[in-house]
Amino acid sequence: MAHNFRTKEETARNNRRIRRQILGAVLTVLMVVGLFTVVTNGVQGITALFDDTKEKEEFEKRLYNVVTLDPLPFGTLEQADPVILKTAALWSSLTTARETGTLDLYERDPDDMSLYLPAVDVDAAAASLYGPDYKIEHGTLQDDNLTFTYDEQRKAYKIPPTGQGGLYYPKVEELKKQSGILRVTVGYIPSYTTDEFGLPTSSDPEKYMDYLFKKQNGVWYLAGLEESEMKVERPQASTQPIADSGISPGAENPQQILEQQTASGQPEQSTAPEGEVPQPESTEPAPEG
């Protein structure tokens, strides 16, 4: 019987072939995994490139205290109501102090626990909203039924212990850049209707406004306000035809109704005096002669 013996060279060659096959399989797996990773990261990168959700949320936060005051449109900051801009900056500075935990560090009036908001904090809030060139004229401020008394000696506003109220809160719908202007379309969500827990009962915008921002030193600052081309869709009135009753919808006067009934061929009611029974007209021919 013949025996098949492998030489050392054949065994070594076979082992090298097996190692090459294993290495090739490993490299193929790595290439597939790498390609999948590249494609996945590319898709995520493209998605992130077109996803402006975070930027919208930032503008909602910046514009909150402006939108809640519902300002009228203005072409430039000089044309805007300075009281509105000042009030928005004041509330924004209070919001920042609350978020940073510095609100408790402010001086308070021992009689009614009103806090004194430093004017420099209001200036900082105004600069972050309207740009470093915008200057506030400090003085006592009236906001609806609230009075923010300016203390000249402390260089601060006395803030009464009350919560902030407003008509709307913002929902940024669209960001559009054109000719150096960033147009931020904002939906006005009504906040004056709330449930038993104080939460808004509506999430549909009541109207839309376009806030115009200009960039300065790499930062977008509010520069104007316009009515938006985006409009709220109103429910259409019913177009169901009114049933033909022979009466015009605008005829509300009884005399008009009577006249229309007569014209449409409906029988007239008897006009006999009260207490008398109307007699039917005779159908017999009149006697001759």
Backbone as a ProteinNet text record, in pm:
[ID]
protein_1_A
[PRIMARY]
MAHNFRTKEETARNNRRIRRQILGAVLTVLMVVGLFTVVTNGVQGITALFDDTKEKEEFEKRLYNVVTLDPLPFGTLEQADPVILKTAALWSSLTTARETGTLDLYERDPDDMSLYLPAVDVDAAAASLYGPDYKIEHGTLQDDNLTFTYDEQRKAYKIPPTGQGGLYYPKVEELKKQSGILRVTVGYIPSYTTDEFGLPTSSDPEKYMDYLFKKQNGVWYLAGLEESEMKVERPQASTQPIADSGISPGAENPQQILEQQTASGQPEQSTAPEGEVPQPESTEPAPEG
[TERTIARY]
86.9	0	90	53.8	135	92.6	184	158.6	190.5	98.7	115.8	178.3	302.5	372.8	400.2	369.1	398.1	539.4	601.6	735.2	720.4	829	826.5	792.8	841.8	814.6	666	602.6	459.3	376.9	415.2	342.6	355.5	475.7	496.9	417.9	417.4	344.5	194.3	144.6	2.2	-34.1	52.9	29.1	28.2	120.4	123.8	-4.7	-54.5	-178	-296.1	-300.7	-410.1	-403.3	-280	-265.5	-307	-273.7	-313.7	-466.1	-529.7	-675.2	-741.4	-686.2	-741.1	-720.2	-600.9	-571.1	-661.2	-684.2	-772.4	-914.2	-962.5	-1097.6	-1109.3	-1005.1	-1005.9	-1006.2	-921.1	-915.4	-1047.7	-1112.7	-1242.8	-1346.2	-1347.6	-1441.4	-1413.4	-1284.1	-1248.2	-1287.4	-1270.9	-1307.8	-1459.3	-1537.3	-1682.5	-1725.7	-1665.3	-1698	-1658.5	-1539.6	-1494.4	-1583.8	-1623.2	-1711.8	-1846.1	-1898.7	-2026	-2013.9	-1901.2	-1879.8	-1872.3	-1798.6	-1785.2	-1920.5	-1999.1	-2130.6	-2221.9	-2219.4	-2304.3	-2266.8	-2137.7	-2093.2	-2125.4	-2115.9	-2149.2	-2295.3	-2382.1	-2525.5	-2557.2	-2497.1	-2520.2	-2468.9	-2354.5	-2298.7	-2388.1	-2441.6	-2531.3	-2660.1	-2710.9	-2831.9	-2808.5	-2694	-2662.1	-2644.6	-2594.2	-2572	-2702.4	-2809.5	-2938.3	-3032.8	-2994.3	-3078.7	-3047.3	-3141.2	-3120	-3203.9	-3241.1	-3325.9	-3260.4	-3132.7	-3063.1	-3057.6	-3031	-3024.8	-3161.1	-3267.2	-3401.6	-3430.6	-3391.1	-3413.7	-3337.8	-3217.9	-3140.3	-3210	-3266.9	-3337.4	-3468.3	-3532.9	-3653.7	-3620.7	-3509.1	-3466.9	-3431.4	-3361.5	-3320.8	-3440.7	-3539.7	-3652.5	-3770.1	-3762.3	-3876.9	-3930.4	-3841.8	-3886.3	-3925.2	-3892.2	-3938.8	-4077.6	-4092.7	-4220.1	-4331.8	-4302.9	-4407.9	-4467.2	-4394	-4443.2	-4517.8	-4512.4	-4584.1	-4557.5	-4431.4	-4402	-4456.7	-4474.8	-4516.6	-4396.7	-4419.9	-4308.5	-4224.1	-4094.9	-4004.6	-3894.4	-3851.5	-3748.2	-3608.5	-3585.9	-3457.4	-3484.3	-3380.8	-3397.5	-3436.4	-3392.8	-3428.3	-3577.6	-3642.1	-3784.9	-3869.2	-3806.3	-3879.4	-3916.2	-4015.7	-4056.8	-3946.8	-3879.4	-3769.1	-3813.9	-3939.1	-3990	-3998.7	-4044.2	-4052.3	-3913	-3816.6	-3680.9	-3618.2	-3643.7	-3588	-3651.8	-3783.9	-3853.6	-3805.8	-3788.4	-3739.8	-3600.2	-3514.3	-3378.6	-3383	-3473.4	-3484.6	-3525.8	-3628.3	-3673.1	-3567.4	-3494.3	-3388.4	-3276.3	-3243.7	-3139.2	-3183.7	-3312.1	-3364.4	-3362.2	-3395.3	-3391.8	-3249.8	-3152.4	-3012.3	-2967.4	-3005.4	-2967.2	-3028.8	-3151.3	-3217.6	-3148.5	-3108.7	-3044.8	-2903.7	-2832.8	-2695.6	-2687.1	-2801.3	-2801.1	-2755	-2749.7	-2703.5	-2819.2	-2941.3	-3056.5	-3059.3	-3019	-3021.1	-2910.6	-2818	-2708.6	-2744.1	-2856	-2895.5	-2943.5	-2923.8	-2972.7	-3125.1	-3185.5	-3331.1	-3376.7	-3495.4	-3555.9	-3610.2	-3572	-3616.2	-3765.8	-3831.9	-3973.4	-4063.7	-4040.4	-4127.9	-4052.8	-3923.5	-3838.7	-3824	-3849.7	-3821.1	-3669.9	-3626.1	-3482.5	-3440.9	-3313.7	-3257.8	-3173.1	-3219.1	-3150.1	-3051	-2921.2	-2822.1	-2843.7	-2826.2	-2843.7	-2741.6	-2623	-2520.8	-2565.6	-2646.6	-2697.6	-2800.3	-2879.6	-2975.2	-2900.1	-2792.2	-2709.7	-2651.2	-2605.7	-2547.4	-2652.1	-2773.8	-2880.7	-2918.6	-2922.1	-2953.7	-2846.4	-2720.3	-2610.8	-2617.7	-2658.4	-2666.9	-2785.4	-2887.2	-3004.8	-2991.4	-2947.4	-2950.7	-2813	-2707.6	-2573.5	-2504.9	-2373.9	-2298.7	-2318	-2368.7	-2385.1	-2515.4	-2607.9	-2736.4	-2723.1	-2770	-2760.7	-2899.4	-2916.5	-3044.2	-3040.3	-3148.3	-3163.8	-3232.7	-3158.2	-3210.6	-3303.5	-3407.2	-3507.1	-3622.3	-3712.9	-3827.2	-3907.4	-3947	-4012	-4148.6	-4249.1	-4384.4	-4416.9	-4448.6	-4483.6	-4620.5	-4723.4	-4862.9	-4893.4	-4923.2	-4956.5	-4836.5	-4718.1	-4598	-4513.7	-4452.2	-4362.1	-4224.8	-4124.9	-3986.8	-3917.7	-3911.4	-3855.4	-3703.8	-3648.8	-3503.4	-3444.8	-3353	-3283.9	-3152.8	-3148.7	-3030.5	-2907.5	-2928	-2813.9	-2754.1	-2838.4	-2791	-2758.3	-2803.3	-2789.8	-2853.6	-2977.7	-3047.4	-3196.9	-3266.3	-3411.8	-3470.4	-3572.1	-3641.4	-3749.4	-3732.2	-3822.6	-3924.1	-4052.8	-4153.3	-4158.8	-4196.6	-4203.7	-4325.7	-4311.3	-4421.7	-4366.8	-4449.6	-4407.9	-4423.7	-4357.4	-4364.9	-4486	-4556.4	-4670.1	-4650.2	-4733.8	-4720.9	-4830.7	-4842.2	-4946.7	-4908.1	-4779	-4735.5	-4599.7	-4568.1	-4431.5	-4392.5	-4262.6	-4221.7	-4202.2	-4229.4	-4196.8	-4135.2	-4002.1	-3932.5	-3965.8	-4018.1	-4060.6	-3955.7	-3882	-3791.9	-3677.6	-3559.3	-3441.3	-3398.1	-3386.9	-3353.6	-3254.7	-3137.8	-3035	-3040.2	-3036.2	-3040.6	-2983.4	-2882.1	-2820.5	-2773.1	-2709.3	-2654.2	-2756	-2880.2	-2987.3	-3033.7	-3049.3	-3106.8	-3252.1	-3342.2	-3485.1	-3535.1	-3577.5	-3625.1	-3777	-3845.4	-3992	-4040.1	-4117.6	-4159.4	-4311.1	-4356.8	-4498.5	-4531	-4638	-4679.9	-4781.1	-4735.9	-4823.3	-4891.1	-5023.6	-5089.9	-5063.8	-5033.6	-5007.9	-5111.7	-5212.1	-5312	-5426.5	-5428.2	-5527.1	-5454.1	-5478.5	-5409.3	-5509.5	-5460	-5545.2	-5530.5	-5583.7	-5581.9	-5441.4	-5346.9	-5209.1	-5124.1	-5186.5	-5114.2	-5041.4	-5069.8	-5004.4	-5089.9	-5025.7	-5102.8	-5193	-5314.2	-5409.6	-5400.5	-5319.2	-5306.2	-5158.8	-5127.6	-4991.2	-4986.6	-5096.5	-5103.6	-5076.5	-4989.2	-4959.5	-5084.2	-5092.6	-5201.9	-5165.1	-5034.1	-4984.5	-4835.4	-4777.7	-4635.2	-4571.9	-4449.7	-4372.5	-4229.9	-4165.1	-4026.7	-3935	-3846	-3743.9	-3617.5	-3566.1	-3451.5	-3324.8	-3222.5	-3096.5	-2983.7	-2891	-2769	-2649.1	-2546.2	-2428.7	-2326.8	-2273.4	-2168.7	-2065.8	-1943	-1836.2	-1872	-1934.3	-1965.5	-2089.4	-2167.3	-2286.7	-2406.1	-2520	-2643.2	-2714.6	-2751.8	-2823.2	-2953.1	-3054.1	-3184	-3173	-3230.6	-3220.9	-3354.9	-3454.2	-3583.4	-3691	-3813.7	-3929.1	-4031.4	-4078.2	-4175	-4286.5	-4399.3	-4504.3	-4457.7	-4484.2	-4433.9	-4526.8	-4465.6	-4545.2	-4615.6	-4564.6	-4630	-4755.1	-4867	-4994	-5058.2	-5139	-5212.8	-5328.7	-5344.8	-5455.5	-5583.6	-5676.7	-5805.6	-5904.1	-5990.7	-6091.5	-6186.1	-6210.7	-6297.4	-6443.7	-6515.8	-6658.6	-6731.4	-6839.9	-6917.6	-6979.1	-6965.4	-7022.7	-7147.5	-7203.2	-7323.2	-7440.1	-7509	-7618.5	-7734.5	-7795	-7910.4	-8032.7	-8113.1	-8232.4	-8323.5	-8381.9	-8467	-8602.4	-8621.8	-8749.3	-8831.3	-8772.9	-8844.5	-8825.4	-8745.1	-8722.7	-8576.5	-8549.9	-8411.6	-8348.4	-8220.7	-8156.7	-8151.8	-8150.8	-8141.5	-8275.6	-8383.4	-8515.1	-8550	-8528.8	-8557.1	-8684.3	-8726	-8844.9	-8969	-9068.3	-9190	-9259.6	-9258.7	-9323.6	-9252.7	-9118.1	-9041.6	-9071.9	-9081.1	-9112.1	-9247.7	-9346.9	-9481.4	-9480.7	-9405.5	-9400.8	-9334.5	-9227.4	-9158.1	-9246.8	-9322.4	-9412.8	-9517.9	-9567.4	-9667.7	-9609.2	-9486.3	-9422.4	-9388.5	-9363.4	-9325.5	-9445.2	-9567	-9686.1	-9746.1	-9696.2	-9753.1	-9883.1	-9983.9	-10114.1	-10102.4	-10174.3	-10177.1	-10272.2	-10237.9	-10325.9	-10438.5	-10552	-10667.9	-10640.1	-10690.9	-10673.3	-10805.3	-10899.9	-11030.7	-11012.2	-11098.9	-11088.3	-11098.5	-11041.5	-11040.1	-11182.2	-11213.5	-11346.3	-11439.3	-11405	-11489.2	-11426.2	-11508.7	-11462.4	-11466	-11357.3	-11358.9	-11445.3	-11532.8	-11621.3	-11555.2	-11566	-11508.2	-11580.9	-11511.8	-11572.5	-11668.2	-11784.9	-11884.8	-11838	-11863.7	-11826.1	-11945.7	-12068.8	-12188.8	-12196	-12247.3	-12258.4	-12361.5	-12338.8	-12433.2	-12563.4	-12683.4	-12810.2	-12821.2	-12888	-12903.8	-13014.1	-12995.4	-13097.7	-13103
-118	0	122.1	216	337	435.1	501.1	602.7	740.3	840.2	977.5	1059.9	1079.2	1157.5	1296.9	1401.8	1538.6	1575.4	1644.1	1691.5	1814.3	1852	1971.6	2096.1	2101.2	2218.4	2228.5	2117.5	2118.6	2160.6	2108.2	2144.6	2293.2	2346	2487.6	2572.9	2530	2603.5	2601.8	2490.9	2479	2568.7	2572.2	2658.4	2805.2	2842.7	2982.3	3018.3	2924	2949.1	2967.9	2886.2	2898.3	3032.8	3073.2	3202.7	3318.2	3308.7	3414.2	3420.2	3304.7	3301.4	3365.2	3329.8	3388.6	3539.2	3584.1	3727.2	3799.5	3736.3	3797.6	3812	3707.4	3713.6	3824.4	3835.8	3940.4	4079	4097.6	4227.2	4261.4	4160.8	4184.1	4230.2	4162.9	4202.5	4345	4378.6	4513.8	4618.6	4584.1	4677.5	4701.4	4593.9	4608.4	4693.8	4665.7	4743.4	4889.3	4910.9	5047.8	5122.8	5055.6	5119.2	5153.5	5060.9	5086.4	5206.5	5214.8	5326.6	5458.7	5458	5580.9	5626.9	5531.9	5567	5620	5550.8	5592.6	5732.3	5756	5888	5994.9	5957.3	6053	6092.2	5992.3	6020.3	6106.1	6071.7	6149.9	6292.4	6304.9	6438.7	6523.7	6462	6534.7	6572	6478.1	6506.6	6621.7	6617.6	6725.3	6858.4	6851.8	6974.2	7046	6971.1	7030.9	7038	6985.2	6988.8	7115.6	7210	7336.4	7346.3	7230.2	7229.3	7303.8	7278.9	7343	7493.3	7536.7	7680.3	7745.8	7676.6	7729.3	7745	7646.3	7652.9	7768.9	7797.7	7910.2	8043	8057.1	8180.5	8191	8079.6	8084.1	8136.8	8094.4	8140	8288.2	8332.5	8472.1	8565.2	8518.5	8604.6	8594	8505	8479.4	8608.4	8686.5	8805.6	8919.8	8910.4	9009.3	8969.8	8843	8795.6	8809.7	8783.7	8788.6	8927.3	9031.7	9169.3	9209.8	9126.2	9148.2	9287.3	9317.8	9451.6	9470.1	9597.5	9630.9	9621.2	9600.7	9592.3	9720.7	9704.2	9819.4	9786.6	9890.4	9872	9871	9951.5	9958.1	9966.2	9946.4	9955.3	10096.1	10196.3	10334.3	10359	10280.7	10296	10212.7	10124.2	10038.4	10116.6	10066	10126.5	10101.4	10207.1	10186.4	10123.1	10145.7	10085.6	9934	9888.4	9744.8	9682.2	9743.8	9689.2	9688.4	9790.8	9800.6	9696.8	9681.3	9582.9	9441.6	9412.4	9280.2	9254.3	9356.4	9341.3	9319.7	9388.6	9372.5	9230.2	9178.8	9042.6	8939.9	8968.8	8876.9	8869.9	8983.7	8983.2	8905.9	8914.2	8835.7	8686.9	8651.5	8511.2	8456	8534.3	8490.8	8472.4	8567	8556.9	8434.1	8401.7	8283.4	8155.2	8152.2	8032.4	8012.4	8120.8	8112	8103.5	8116.6	8106.3	8230.8	8343.5	8468.3	8554.3	8508.9	8588.8	8611.5	8510.5	8522.5	8612.8	8651.1	8736.8	8884.9	8916.6	9056.7	9113.1	9240.8	9310.2	9315.6	9305	9308.4	9416.2	9466.8	9566.1	9494.1	9532.6	9460.8	9473.4	9573.1	9593.8	9499.5	9488.4	9405.6	9297.1	9279.2	9176.3	9193	9313.4	9339.9	9338.2	9284.3	9280.7	9399.9	9434.7	9543	9482.7	9504.1	9450.8	9554.9	9525	9623.1	9663.7	9792.1	9843.7	9783.1	9748.5	9691.4	9555.7	9482.2	9354.1	9374.8	9480.8	9513.6	9556.2	9631.4	9671.7	9548.7	9452.4	9330.9	9251.9	9243.5	9171.7	9242.5	9376.1	9452.2	9432.5	9429.3	9410.2	9273	9171.4	9035.9	9021.7	9107.6	9101.4	9191.6	9315.5	9417	9458.1	9404.3	9439.4	9535.2	9540.1	9622.8	9772.3	9814.3	9957.9	10013.8	9926.4	9974.4	10015.7	10135.3	10188.9	10212.8	10175.9	10193.8	10321.9	10395.9	10513.7	10469.1	10466.5	10412.7	10511.5	10457.2	10535.2	10445.1	10496.4	10417.9	10368.7	10242	10174.7	10123.6	10149.5	10101.5	9991.7	9872.6	9758.2	9708.5	9747.2	9716.8	9768.5	9677.4	9718.9	9713.7	9686.9	9677.9	9803.6	9846	9961.1	9917	9935.7	9905.8	10038.4	10070.9	10199.6	10196	10299	10305.3	10383.9	10319.8	10382.1	10439.4	10571.3	10637.1	10614.3	10609.9	10591.4	10451.3	10350	10212.7	10175.5	10257.6	10223.8	10086.4	10075.2	9946.6	9969.2	9867.6	9870	9789.1	9845.1	9773.3	9686.8	9554.7	9459.8	9408.8	9434.7	9384.8	9233.3	9172.3	9025.1	8972	8955.7	8906	8823.5	8740.9	8659.2	8733.5	8683.6	8743.7	8690.8	8781.7	8742.8	8788.2	8740.6	8780.9	8720.1	8769.9	8723.3	8596.5	8586.5	8476.5	8422.7	8304	8254.9	8206.3	8209.8	8187.4	8041.2	8012.1	7883.7	7915	7900.1	7933	7828.3	7874	7784.5	7771.4	7878.9	7876.9	7975	7936	8022.7	8036	8158.6	8180.5	8296.1	8267.6	8369.5	8420.5	8553.2	8614	8755.1	8780.5	8913.9	8965.8	8880.7	8923.1	8937.9	8898.9	8908.1	8767.6	8742.3	8616.1	8642.9	8581.9	8599.3	8482.7	8515	8414.5	8425.1	8327.4	8326.7	8263	8340.1	8298.4	8285.4	8170.4	8151.8	8198.6	8272.8	8325.7	8228.7	8154.4	8060.1	8133.2	8139.4	8212.3	8147.8	8232	8183.4	8234.4	8306.6	8364	8267.8	8152.1	8049.2	7928.3	7895.9	7786.6	7692.6	7571.8	7474.3	7489.3	7393.5	7401.4	7391.7	7342.7	7332.4	7451.1	7549.4	7665.5	7644.8	7533.1	7505.1	7557.8	7608.1	7659.5	7551.8	7591.5	7496	7487.3	7571.7	7569.6	7566.6	7488.2	7482.7	7530.2	7587.5	7638.3	7787.9	7834.4	7978.7	8060	8175.2	8267	8359.1	8379.3	8458.9	8431.4	8484.7	8468.6	8605.9	8621.6	8743.7	8704	8790.5	8767.3	8862.6	8804.9	8883.5	8883	9002.1	9016.6	9039.4	8958.4	8967.1	9002.9	9084.7	9116.6	9069.6	9023.2	8970	9080.1	9078	9172	9098	9098.5	9026.6	8879.4	8819.6	8677.5	8641	8741.4	8714.7	8781.2	8710.8	8766.7	8850.3	8975.4	9064.4	9111.3	9130.3	9174.3	9313.3	9328.6	9456.7	9506	9419.7	9462.4	9358.7	9397.2	9309.7	9338.3	9233.1	9247.6	9144.1	9175.9	9075.3	8966.2	8843.9	8731.4	8698.3	8644.3	8592.2	8462.5	8395.7	8274.6	8315	8257.5	8293.6	8173.9	8204.5	8100.2	8055.2	7925.5	7871.4	7876.8	7955.7	7968.9	7866.7	7810.1	7715.7	7785.6	7722	7781	7772.6	7878.8	7881.3	7776.4	7725.1	7622	7678.3	7601.1	7641.2	7561	7492.3	7411.5	7501.6	7478.1	7566.3	7562.1	7677.6	7688.1	7629.6	7555.8	7494.4	7601.9	7572.9	7668.6	7675	7779.3	7796.6	7907.7	7971.2	8082	8211.3	8210.1	8329.4	8366.7	8488.3	8535.2	8535	8492.4	8489	8624.6	8731.5	8864.1	8921.1	8852.7	8906.4	8874.1	8969	8948.2	9021.7	9122.3	9198.3	9116.2	9107.3	9028.1	9070.9	9202	9248.9	9194.2	9189.8	9134.8	8986	8914	8771.3	8750.5	8832.2	8819.5	8845.6	8950	8984.8	8873.4	8812.1	8705.8	8582.2	8553.2	8439.3	8459.7	8582.8	8614.4	8599.9	8651.2	8645.5	8503.5	8413.9	8277.3	8185.7	8241.7	8160.9	8098.2	8126.4	8070.4	8143.8	8076.4	8139.7	8247.5	8356.5	8464.1	8427.4	8470.8	8450.1	8552.5	8516.6	8605.2	8728	8838.3	8964	9010	8916.3	8951.9	9011.3	9105	9165.2	9059.5	9092.8	8999.3	8973.2	8849.5	8811.4	8767.3	8794.3	8753	8636.1	8543.7	8426.6	8457.2	8449	8480.8	8380.7	8434	8350.1	8314.2	8191.5	8155.4	8223.7	8255.8	8320.2	8221.7	8274.6	8190.3	8148.7	8023.8	7972.6	7960.6	7998.3	7990.1	8107.5	8087.1	8200	8300	8423.7	8528.3	8512.3	8540.2	8526.7	8623.2	8575.9	8660.1	8764.1	8872.2	8974.1	9048.5
0	0	0	-88.9	-99.3	9.3	66.4	169.6	112.4	142.4	93.7	204	194.8	297	241.9	324.4	285.6	329.5	240.1	276.2	364.5	426.8	511.8	430.9	307.3	223.6	190.3	161.5	130.8	251.9	367.4	490.5	517.8	503.5	528.4	429	301.5	199.6	228.1	272.6	305.6	423.6	523	639.9	600.2	509	465.7	389.3	310	235.3	330.2	433.1	531.1	602.7	639.1	708.3	617.1	487.4	394.1	380	378.9	368.6	492	607.9	732.2	734	696	693.3	593.8	479	379.4	430.3	502	557.2	661.4	747	850.6	786.6	684.2	616.5	548.3	492.3	428.3	529.2	646.8	752.6	797.3	815.7	859.4	756	629	523.6	522.1	541.2	544.4	662.6	780.3	900.7	881.9	824.3	801.3	704.7	596.4	499.9	562.9	644.2	712.6	805.8	877.8	970.2	896.2	783.7	705.1	652.6	599.3	545.4	655.9	770	881.9	929.1	947.8	992.3	889.1	760.9	656.2	658.4	675.5	682.2	803.5	917.7	1039.1	1022.4	954.4	932.5	843.9	737.8	648.7	722.1	801.6	879.7	976	1045.2	1139.5	1068.1	943.2	866.9	838.5	812.6	779.6	899.2	1012	1131.5	1210.9	1210.6	1280.7	1408.1	1463.2	1582.8	1698.3	1721.2	1832.5	1813.3	1690.3	1662.6	1683.2	1643.9	1665.9	1814.8	1892.6	2037.7	2100.1	2049.9	2101.1	2072.9	1953.3	1921.1	1998.2	2025.4	2108.3	2247.2	2299.4	2431	2429.3	2325.2	2316.5	2296.7	2222.3	2186.5	2282.6	2379.1	2465.8	2529.1	2589.5	2662.2	2570.4	2442	2345	2295.1	2257	2202.8	2304.8	2429.5	2531.4	2547.1	2499.6	2506	2379.2	2274	2148.6	2090.9	2055.1	2001.4	1860.8	1823.1	1687.5	1593.8	1464	1368.9	1368.2	1341.8	1331.8	1232.1	1158.5	1058	1115.2	1219.5	1289.4	1438.6	1516.9	1662	1705	1627.4	1660.2	1642.5	1555.1	1531.6	1628.3	1701.7	1795.2	1921	1991.7	2118.4	2221.7	2270.4	2364.7	2496.2	2533.1	2657.3	2641.4	2523.3	2497.2	2501.8	2433.8	2430.4	2569.4	2643.4	2779.4	2871.7	2861.4	2944.9	2912.9	2784.3	2744.8	2799.4	2796.3	2850.1	3000.6	3068.4	3214.3	3250.3	3182.6	3211.2	3170.2	3063.6	3020.7	3124	3183.3	3285.9	3409.4	3442.2	3554.6	3522.4	3397.6	3356.1	3365.3	3320	3325.7	3470.2	3556.5	3697.7	3763.3	3723.8	3779.3	3731.8	3605.6	3549.6	3604.1	3631.1	3680.7	3832.7	3900.5	4045.3	4118	4046.7	4110.9	4159.4	4139.3	4179.4	4330.1	4406.9	4553.1	4605.8	4520.3	4562.8	4555.8	4492.7	4479.8	4614.1	4630.5	4750	4747.9	4864	4874.6	4972.4	4945.2	5033.9	5157	5276.6	5397.2	5423.9	5365.1	5393.9	5313.8	5183.7	5101.7	5026	5055.1	4995	4843.1	4793.3	4652.5	4631.6	4518.2	4492.7	4407.1	4416.6	4337.3	4225.5	4102.4	3985.2	3934.4	3938.3	3893.6	3748.7	3721.9	3586.2	3490.4	3542.2	3454.1	3400.4	3477.8	3429.6	3318.6	3330.7	3225.1	3099.3	3116.1	3001.8	2931.3	3011.2	2952.6	2875.3	2928.8	2859.6	2729.6	2733.4	2612.8	2506.2	2548.3	2453.6	2388	2464	2407.1	2312.2	2328.7	2242.5	2120.2	2143.5	2038.8	1987.9	2048.4	2003.9	2100	2096.1	2192.1	2173	2058.7	2032.8	2088.1	2125.4	2175.4	2322.6	2353.5	2488.9	2546	2671.8	2741	2823.4	2818.1	2903.4	3032.2	3139.3	3264.7	3333.1	3394.5	3465.3	3503.2	3587.2	3631.8	3512.9	3519.3	3407	3449.5	3362.8	3387.3	3288.7	3339	3254.4	3295.7	3217.6	3252.2	3392.2	3484	3620.5	3714.1	3659.5	3741.4	3723.7	3831.6	3827.5	3874.1	3789.4	3825.6	3854.7	3980.8	4022.8	4012.9	3948.4	3933.9	4050.5	4122.2	4235.1	4183.3	4173.7	4118.1	4204.8	4336.4	4425.9	4412.7	4405.2	4391.9	4247.1	4152.4	4010.5	3984.6	4032.4	4022.4	4013	3961	3951	4065.4	4127.2	4233.6	4170	4182.8	4117.7	4219.1	4197.5	4291.6	4290.5	4403	4411.1	4336.8	4207.9	4126.3	4012.5	3955.3	3842.8	3710.7	3610.1	3477.4	3403.1	3339	3258.6	3115	3025.9	2887.3	2803.1	2680	2590.4	2515.9	2479	2392.9	2437.4	2385.7	2392.1	2253.5	2218.3	2079.4	2043.7	1916.5	1854.5	1718.8	1708.9	1584.8	1479.1	1366.4	1259.1	1149.2	1122.2	1007.2	1026.6	980.5	977.8	832.3	786	645.6	633.7	573.5	554.5	411.4	399	266.7	274.5	189	178.4	313.3	391.1	519.3	630	605.5	705	740.6	868.3	914.5	952.9	878.2	902	987	1107.4	1201.9	1210.2	1151.3	1152.4	1282.1	1357.9	1491.6	1497	1544.6	1571.6	1711.6	1724.8	1855.3	1917.6	2017	2086.7	2203.2	2207.6	2316.5	2451.8	2548.5	2685	2783.3	2732.7	2822.5	2851.8	2784.5	2815.9	2872.3	2996.8	3064.1	3129.9	3159.1	3226.9	3377.7	3450.7	3596.9	3654.8	3574.1	3620	3573.6	3508.5	3461.5	3330.9	3260.7	3133	3018.3	2911	2797.1	2738.4	2702.6	2647.5	2495.3	2433.3	2287.3	2249.2	2146	2093.4	1948.9	1901.1	1764.5	1764.4	1674.1	1668.6	1634.8	1696.3	1666.5	1551.1	1532.9	1421.2	1405.3	1296.9	1270.5	1248.2	1298.7	1277.6	1240.2	1160.7	1119	1195.1	1274.9	1344.8	1259.4	1229.6	1141.7	1224.6	1196.8	1270.2	1174.2	1223.6	1149.9	1232.1	1160.9	1228.8	1253.6	1376.2	1414.3	1500.5	1454.2	1524.9	1546	1443.5	1448.3	1526.7	1573.5	1654.6	1587.7	1586	1530.4	1636.4	1599	1689.5	1624	1706.1	1656.8	1595.8	1475.2	1405	1352.1	1338.9	1285.6	1308.7	1282.2	1302.4	1193.8	1124.8	1017.4	1032.2	970.7	959.8	864.1	896.5	818.6	702.2	597.5	485.7	525	626.3	675.9	752.6	715.6	775.9	844.6	943.1	1013.9	926.7	911.1	832	914.6	864.8	933.5	878.3	961.1	910.1	813.9	699.3	599.5	641.5	605.9	638.6	556.2	610	541.9	414.3	306.8	178	144.5	244.5	220.7	184.7	71.2	29.9	127.9	144.9	233.5	163.6	236.3	176.7	119.2	1.6	-68.4	-0.5	79.7	148.9	87.4	-17.3	-78.9	-5.5	101.2	181.7	171.7	141.9	133.2	270.3	281.5	412.1	478.7	400.3	460.5	500	472.3	504.6	647.3	735.7	876.5	919.2	839	871.3	838.9	928.7	900.8	773.3	744.9	623.4	500.3	505.8	394.9	376.3	488.4	480.5	415.6	455.7	400.4	251.1	210.3	69	-11.9	45.5	-26.2	-37.7	68.1	61.1	-47.3	-58.1	-160.1	-299.4	-314	-445.5	-485.6	-389.3	-420.9	-440	-430.7	-458.5	-335.9	-217.2	-96.5	-64.9	-10.4	15.8	121	96.8	194.1	307.5	426.1	539.7	536.3	592.1	592.8	675.5	627.6	700.6	760.3	788.8	846	982.7	1018.4	1152.7	1259.8	1373.4	1485.7	1532.3	1554.8	1603.7	1494.7	1369	1259	1187.1	1147.3	1075.3	928.3	855.7	713.2	636.7	544.5	467.7	335.3	290.9	161.7	48.6	-56.6	-170.7	-239.8	-283.4	-348.3	-485.3	-516.5	-648.2	-740.3	-690.7	-772.5	-867.9	-988.1	-1080.5	-1036.2	-1068	-1029.1	-1108.4	-1044.8	-1114.5	-1230.3	-1335.2	-1452.7	-1431.1	-1502.6	-1505.4	-1378.2
[MASK]
+++++++++++++++++++++++++++++++++++++++++++++++++++++++++++++++++++++++++++++++++++++++++++++++++++++++++++++++++++++++++++++++++++++++++++++++++++++++++++++++++++++++++++++++++++++++++++++++++++++++++++++++++++++++++++++++++++++++++++++++++++++++++++++++++++++++++++++++++++++++++++++++++

